[in-house]
């Protein structure tokens, strides 16, 4: 089973670290189990949520 990463990072830096960590885990899992494995799909969906969260935070940030 894929680790639960539900704890939402508080800032953009932490969010990027989480994204990179999940991306690395996803690459390893795909190599071990293939693209259609349930754990791979679950982790990919989790990564997608963090990427969208990051994009939304960046979009809301005022331009200096």
Phi, psi and omega per residue, in radians:
X1 nan 2.514 -3.137
X2 -1.302 2.443 3.113
X3 -1.060 2.485 3.122
X4 -1.454 2.066 -3.100
X5 -1.896 0.605 -3.007
X6 -1.147 -0.340 3.136
X7 -1.137 1.961 -3.065
X8 -1.383 2.250 3.096
X9 -1.097 2.619 -3.044
X10 -1.525 -0.463 -3.111
X11 -2.359 3.004 -3.065
X12 -1.076 -0.658 -3.134
X13 -1.100 -0.811 3.114
X14 -1.129 -0.658 3.134
X15 -1.130 -0.746 3.090
X16 -1.113 -0.674 3.088
X17 -1.098 -0.716 3.109
X18 -1.109 -0.763 3.128
X19 -1.058 -0.814 -3.139
X20 -1.123 -0.696 3.110
X21 -1.095 -0.840 3.130
X22 -1.119 -0.669 3.123
X23 -1.065 -0.770 3.108
X24 -1.101 -0.750 3.099
X25 -1.076 -0.699 -3.117
X26 -1.133 -0.756 3.124
X27 -1.035 -0.817 3.138
X28 -1.095 -0.764 -3.101
X29 -1.140 -0.692 3.104
X30 -1.096 -0.729 3.135
X31 -1.105 -0.621 -3.123
X32 -1.405 -0.693 -2.926
X33 -2.100 -0.194 -3.136
X34 1.562 2.877 -3.030
X35 -1.214 -0.531 -3.021
X36 -1.606 0.040 3.107
X37 -1.127 2.454 -3.117
X38 -1.018 -0.705 3.125
X39 -1.137 -0.672 3.125
X40 -1.115 -0.804 3.137
X41 -1.083 -0.767 3.138
X42 -1.076 -0.798 -3.141
X43 -1.159 -0.676 3.102
X44 -1.083 -0.736 3.112
X45 -1.148 -0.661 3.104
X46 -1.130 -0.767 3.104
X47 -1.066 -0.752 3.105
X48 -0.978 -0.733 -3.135
X49 -1.081 -0.738 3.126
X50 -1.193 -0.641 3.108
X51 -1.130 -0.778 3.110
X52 -1.103 -0.743 3.106
X53 -1.027 -0.768 3.120
X54 -1.105 -0.806 3.138
X55 -1.058 -0.718 3.123
X56 -1.139 -0.680 3.115
X57 -1.140 -0.752 -3.125
X58 -1.155 -0.684 -3.126
X59 -1.110 -0.640 -3.111
X60 -1.379 -0.293 -3.072
X61 -1.239 2.259 3.134
X62 -1.183 2.503 3.096
X63 -1.395 2.277 -3.104
X64 -1.564 nan nan
